[in-house]
Amino acid sequence: MIGAAVTAIPGSSESYMGGAVSYSNDVKERLLGVGRGTLMEHGAVSEETAREMAAGARDFFRTDTAIAVTGIAGPGGATPTKPVGLVYIAVADGPRIVVSRNVFEGGRESVREQAVATALDLMRELLEGKL
């Protein structure tokens, strides 16, 4: 959804290199370089995993900036410590990575839409030097 939002803007191909939907832990490890230890200790939905995903995306796509999102959109998948709506968003600008923990309200589509808007806004703030 982030890729669709960015590429809806004419001329975005000049700066947008691509995206990856890494639903499985295996893809997070192989494509984005998330450590198996990170996934085992902290889980797929965690600040640590989001941070490693953003760094991995930045490296894979050979870009200065990257966004990574990992969360539980629902309706299933929640645990006592990780509710539906929990979304970690990481934005990378060079070596700097900022991670935001969010708990969005609403159903699956609403959580996903809020995650996209928040991720793009977070990247904007990082690039504008507000973070």
N, C-alpha and C positions, 0 to 999 in steps of 0.2 A: 504494500500500500504506500510506503514511503517512495519507492521508485516510481510508482504511478503518479503520485503527487508532484514529484520533481519533474518528471518527463512530460507532464501536461503543459509545462512552460516552454514556449517556443525558444529555441536556441540552447536548451539545457544540454544538448549533446556535446557542447563545447566544454562542459565541466563535469558532467555526470558519467562516470566510467561503468557503473553497473551495480548490481546488488545480488545478494544471496539470501535465500530462505533456508535457514539451517534448523529445521524442526528437530531433527534427531541429534542426540549427543555425539554419535559417530561423525556426523557432518560438521558439528561444531569443532570436534577434534581435528579431523582430516583437512577440512577446508580453511577453517579460521584459526587453527592452532590453539584452541582452548585445551588446557592441560587436563588429562584424565583425573589427576589428583584434585584439581579445582572442582570438577564436576562431582566427584565422589564426596568431597568434604563439604562443599557449599551448595551443590545442586545446580541444575540448569537455570533456575530462576534465582539469581543472586547478583549482588554487586560485582563480585569477583568474576563471574562468568561474563557479565555484560562488558566489563573492562577488557577482558581478554578477547572477546568477540570484536570489539571496536578496534583494538590493536591489530588483530588478525585481518580484519577487513581492510584496514588502511594499508597493511603490508601486501595482501593478496592483490588488491586493485592498484597498488603503487600510487596512492594518492596522499595528499597532505591531510585530508579530513575524511572522517567516516562516522557513521551512526550505527549503533547496534541496539536492538531491542529484544528483551527476553521477558516473558511474563505468562500469566495465567488468565486467558480471556474468558474461560468458562464455556459451558456451564459446569463442567467437571474439572478435575485436576487439582483442586484445592486440598490443602492440608491444614492442620490446626495452626501452623505458624506461617503459612503462605496462602492467603485467601484469594478467591476469584477477584480479579481486578488488580492484583499486584503485578507491577511492570517496572523493570529496571531499564533505564535508557542511558546508554553511554555515548558520548560524543568525543571524538578525537580530533585534535588540531595539532599536527606535528606530534611531538612526544607527549603533549598534554592530553589527559583524558579526564573528563568530568562525568560522574555518574549520578543520576537522579533516581530516587526511589519514589514510586507513585502507587497509590491505591485508587483506581478509578471505579466509579459507580456505574451501574447499568448492566445491560446484557452484553453478550459477546461482541456484537457489532459496535456498540457504543464504546466499549473498552478499547477496541482496535482503533477506532477513529480518534479517540482521545490520545492514544499512544502516538499516532502519527503526528497530530497537531503539536503535542508536547515535544516530540523528538525534533521536529523542524524548528520550533521556537527555541529550544535549547541550543541547537546548532547556531542559529542566528545570534543568540546572545553570546555564545563563545566567540564567534567570528567578529562580533562588534566590540569585544573586550569587556563585556559586562560580567563575565564569570572569572 
